[in-house]
Amino acid sequence: MAAGTRQILTRYGIAITATTGLMIWQSGDAVRAGLDRNGLVVFWLVSVTAGWLQMIVIARGVRASFGTDRWPGWVLLLVSAFLGAVPLSFEIRWMVEALLAPAGGLPPPWVTYLNVSVINVVFSLVQYGLIERWPLTHQSDDPDPPQEPGTDTRPVIGRLRRRPDGVQGVIRYMQMQDHYLHVHTDQGDGLILARMSDAVADLKGLDGQQVHKSWWVAQAAIEEITYKNRKRTILLKDGTQVPVGRSFEPALRAVGWF
């Protein structure tokens, strides 16, 4: 498992544990009265874990619909929070009714939605700060320092302001995978939560071009460029096939790639 993937899973684990503890601490008297200590832990651990997993799926749909290059991450997370509160409200009402059966009944659905929305917003801010922007000020032990423009056209990973921890070398290609940027170098690869547009801006003027909304390729990594069925495909030296977006063809033609 890549170092970047392990770090992301670790951060989600910390987030789930922390928010579970917070919800147990903040549990109302009605919940404490209906469940013993072990039941309380299980109730909130299952609820929070299911909520996180569901919100990850919802967030992917929001990012795919809105576009990660057009909106900042915190906006997409808040939209996901309010949309995700709809199914979560019904699920929580069902769980409370099934496990606790409160004598006074449940509050109106809109009250449940507001409560769940507030919790979702808090969780989303935790996700943004703990997972997507951790550390808030990026620090790296990458030995490749940023270079002055014009001194070296190789796209060394040190030119990226946000880059996978522990990954070194010269970038061969980058691919967007949902809201993660998968960076491949001649010495390894790793994931980082970043936007393609930001990475492309960091590498401007270097040996490479964005060839698709989800791909950036270094010229030195190209084996050949083919044209078949009115579609261009870049074959890289490691065997990876990269599609060329039609909107990017004029810029690639202008720099002499084909």
C-alpha positions in Angstrom: 0.0 0.0 0.0 1.4 3.4 -1.0 2.5 5.7 1.8 -0.1 8.3 0.8 -2.9 5.8 1.0 -1.8 4.6 4.4 -1.7 8.2 5.7 -5.2 8.9 4.3 -6.6 5.8 5.9 -4.9 6.6 9.2 -6.4 10.1 9.2 -9.9 8.8 8.5 -9.4 6.3 11.4 -8.4 9.2 13.7 -11.4 11.3 12.5 -13.8 8.4 13.2 -12.4 7.7 16.6 -12.4 11.3 17.6 -15.9 12.0 16.4 -17.2 8.8 18.0 -15.7 9.9 21.3 -17.3 13.4 20.9 -20.7 11.9 20.2 -20.5 9.6 23.2 -19.5 12.5 25.4 -22.3 14.7 24.1 -25.0 11.9 24.2 -28.2 13.1 25.8 -29.8 11.6 28.9 -32.3 9.7 26.8 -29.6 7.8 25.0 -27.6 7.2 28.2 -30.8 5.8 29.8 -31.6 3.5 26.9 -28.1 2.0 26.5 -25.4 0.7 28.8 -21.8 1.9 28.3 -20.8 -0.9 25.9 -24.1 -0.4 24.0 -23.4 3.4 23.8 -20.0 2.8 22.3 -21.3 0.3 19.8 -24.2 2.6 18.8 -22.1 5.6 18.1 -19.2 3.7 16.6 -21.5 2.1 14.1 -23.4 5.3 13.5 -20.3 7.5 12.9 -18.5 4.9 10.8 -21.6 4.4 8.6 -22.0 8.1 8.4 -18.4 8.7 7.3 -18.6 5.9 4.6 -21.9 7.3 3.3 -20.6 10.8 3.3 -17.5 9.7 1.3 -19.8 8.3 -1.4 -22.0 11.4 -1.4 -18.9 13.6 -1.5 -17.6 11.8 -4.6 -20.9 12.4 -6.4 -20.8 16.1 -5.5 -17.2 16.5 -6.6 -18.0 14.7 -9.9 -21.0 16.9 -10.5 -19.6 20.2 -9.5 -16.0 19.7 -10.6 -13.0 19.8 -8.3 -11.2 22.4 -10.5 -14.1 24.9 -10.3 -14.9 24.9 -6.6 -12.6 24.9 -3.5 -12.7 21.8 -1.3 -14.5 23.4 1.6 -17.4 24.5 -0.5 -17.9 21.0 -1.9 -17.7 19.5 1.6 -20.4 21.9 2.9 -22.7 21.0 -0.1 -22.0 17.3 0.7 -22.9 17.9 4.3 -26.3 19.4 3.6 -27.2 16.8 0.9 -25.9 13.9 3.0 -28.1 15.1 6.0 -31.2 14.0 4.1 -30.7 10.2 4.1 -28.8 10.3 7.4 -31.8 12.0 9.1 -34.1 9.1 8.1 -31.5 6.5 9.1 -30.9 8.1 12.6 -34.7 8.4 13.2 -35.0 4.7 12.4 -32.1 3.7 14.7 -33.4 5.8 17.6 -37.0 4.4 17.2 -35.8 0.8 16.8 -33.2 0.8 19.7 -34.6 3.3 22.2 -38.3 3.8 21.4 -38.5 7.1 23.3 -41.7 7.5 25.2 -42.3 11.0 24.0 -41.8 10.0 20.4 -39.5 11.6 17.8 -39.2 15.3 16.9 -40.5 16.5 13.5 -38.3 15.4 10.6 -37.2 18.9 9.9 -35.8 19.2 13.4 -33.9 16.0 12.9 -32.6 17.3 9.6 -31.3 20.5 11.2 -29.6 18.6 14.0 -28.0 16.2 11.5 -26.9 19.1 9.2 -25.1 20.8 12.1 -23.3 17.6 13.0 -22.5 17.0 9.3 -21.0 20.5 9.0 -18.8 19.9 12.0 -17.7 16.6 10.6 -17.0 18.1 7.2 -14.9 20.8 8.8 -13.0 18.1 10.7 -12.5 16.2 7.4 -11.3 19.4 5.6 -8.9 20.3 8.4 -7.7 16.9 9.5 -7.6 15.0 6.2 -7.6 17.4 3.2 -5.5 20.2 4.7 -3.3 18.4 7.2 -0.9 19.9 7.8 -2.5 23.3 7.1 0.9 24.7 6.2 2.6 22.0 4.1 6.0 20.9 5.2 8.0 18.3 3.4 11.4 16.6 3.9 11.6 16.2 0.1 15.3 16.8 -0.7 14.4 18.3 -4.1 14.0 22.0 -3.3 11.9 24.4 -5.5 14.0 25.7 -8.3 14.0 29.1 -10.0 12.1 29.2 -13.3 14.3 28.6 -16.3 17.2 26.9 -14.4 15.9 23.4 -15.0 12.9 22.3 -17.1 12.6 18.8 -15.5 9.3 18.6 -13.5 10.9 17.6 -10.2 8.4 16.9 -7.5 9.9 19.6 -5.4 8.1 22.1 -7.7 4.7 21.1 -6.3 3.5 23.1 -3.3 1.5 20.1 -2.1 3.1 16.7 -2.8 3.0 13.2 -1.4 5.1 12.6 1.6 8.2 10.5 1.0 7.9 10.5 -2.8 10.9 11.9 -4.6 12.3 12.3 -8.2 11.1 13.6 -11.5 7.3 13.6 -12.3 6.4 11.3 -15.2 2.6 11.9 -15.1 -0.2 12.8 -12.7 -3.8 11.6 -12.7 -6.9 12.8 -10.8 -8.7 10.0 -8.9 -11.8 11.6 -7.5 -10.4 14.4 -5.4 -7.0 12.8 -5.0 -4.0 13.6 -7.2 -2.0 10.5 -8.0 1.6 11.6 -8.7 3.9 9.2 -10.5 7.7 9.9 -10.6 10.8 8.0 -11.7 11.3 7.0 -8.1 7.8 6.0 -6.9 4.3 7.3 -6.6 1.8 8.6 -4.0 -1.5 10.3 -3.4 -2.2 13.8 -2.3 -5.5 15.7 -1.8 -5.0 18.5 -4.3 -6.5 20.0 -7.5 -5.1 19.3 -10.9 -5.3 23.0 -11.7 -3.0 23.9 -8.8 -0.5 21.2 -9.7 -0.5 22.3 -13.4 0.1 25.9 -12.2 3.1 24.8 -10.1 4.6 23.0 -13.1 4.0 25.8 -15.7 7.0 26.2 -18.0 8.4 22.8 -17.3 8.8 19.7 -19.5 5.1 18.6 -19.6 1.6 19.5 -20.5 -1.9 18.9 -19.2 -3.4 16.6 -21.9 -6.8 15.9 -20.3 -8.9 17.3 -17.5 -7.7 14.4 -15.3 -4.1 13.9 -16.7 -0.8 15.7 -16.9 2.1 14.1 -18.7 5.9 14.9 -18.9 7.2 14.9 -22.5 10.1 12.8 -21.5 7.7 10.0 -20.4 6.1 9.6 -23.8 6.7 6.6 -26.0 4.4 7.6 -28.8 1.1 9.4 -29.6 -1.4 7.5 -31.6 -4.5 8.7 -33.5 -7.3 6.2 -34.0 -11.0 6.5 -34.5 -10.7 10.3 -34.2 -9.2 9.9 -30.8 -5.6 10.6 -29.7 -3.9 8.4 -27.1 -0.5 8.9 -25.4 1.4 5.7 -24.8 3.9 6.2 -22.0 7.2 4.4 -21.6 5.8 2.4 -18.7 2.9 1.2 -20.8 0.3 3.5 -19.4 -2.3 4.8 -21.9 -3.4 8.4 -21.5 -6.4 9.8 -23.3 -6.0 13.2 -24.9 -8.9 15.6 -24.4 -10.1 17.4 -27.6 -10.1 20.8 -25.8 -6.4 20.3 -25.0 -5.3 19.4 -28.6 -4.8 23.0 -29.8 -2.3 23.7 -27.0 -0.5 20.4 -27.5 -0.3 21.1 -31.3 1.1 24.6 -30.6 4.0 23.2 -28.6 4.7 20.6 -31.2 3.6 17.4 -29.5 1.8 16.4 -32.8 
